[in-house]
Amino acid sequence: MVRSMTGYGRSMMHLGEADITVEVRAVNNRFLDLSVRMPRALSYCEDKIKAELQKKITRGKVDVFVSYIRPQGESVIVEPNLAAAQAYADAMRKIDLQLGSSSKIDAVALSRFPEIFTVTREVPDEDAVWADVRTVVLDAADRFNEMRESEGRRMADDVLDKLSSIDFLVEKVEEKSAPRLEAYRDMLYNKLLTVLEATDIDQKRILEEAAIYADHTAVDEETVRLRSHIGQFREIVAAGGPVGRKLDFLVQEINREINTIGSKAADLEITSYVVDLKSETEKIREQIQNIE
């Protein structure tokens, strides 16, 4: 399946104690450029996310956004420091005794001192968190690829349609090129007949001139190679997968053969076909810049 390099995928799930959202979006790029944005607390997941996405994406500038929210907030454990509380209470009683005052020493009074309580936050299980994040990442990546495949099918159909136009134009070039050599021989013969005003014209000389003309203007080799490239192009598209670079190379080869035909063309109609061929090839080249 041919895929577009551009696409978007989003997945939202509630797993464990968290709401997890992952978005994957991409635009064209010659190579794979992965960027992941996520909460700092999940930074240990970044390389793992990239490793998973590299199995599913080969080209494009890909931006990944990860949101991880625990609706209940962080779990906090508060433990009293009884030894510190006892020390503070004893100290306060000594002050009262020394000053002859009376203070209300209770938990509320003692809670004003920070050492009385020890507060710890629950450390999440990194493996469990990664397992949940990975599930959402893979789901988002699948949705992302579904969109790319849908767009890729339309692009492949468009490219193959333009390739059929090129095939048709090549056939027209071949039809027009075939009788040109015979016509050149007749023209050369009649011209020599007029100039020399004689009928004893050296047929060998005419054949030699025609051979030289054919060598400079014949395009059969180019059209044969062109048809071969067109056949390879169709096979690659049918095979699917990350074929963008292969198709880009083939388009360059197709364009090279068309340019050679244009340089050899000594016929206005063939030149017109060459212009159309170059136009269709450029449309294909622009389209496959979007193919992975």
Buried (B, 14 or more C-beta within 10 A) or exposed (E): EBBBBBBEBBBEBEBBBBBBBBBBBBEBEEEBEBEBEBEEEBEEBBEBBBEBBEEBBBBBBBBBBBBBEEEEEEEEEEEEBEEBBEBBBEEBEEEEEEEEEEEEBEEEBBEEBEEBBEEEEEEBEEEEBBEBBBBBBBBBBEBBBEBBBBBBBEBBEEBBEBBEBBBEBBEBBBEBBEEBBEEBBEEBBEEBEEEEEEEEBEEEEBEEBBEEBBEEBBBEEBBEBBBEBBEBBBEBBEEEEBBBBBBBEBBEBBBBBBBBBBEBBEBEEBEBBBEBBBEBBEBBBEBBBBBB
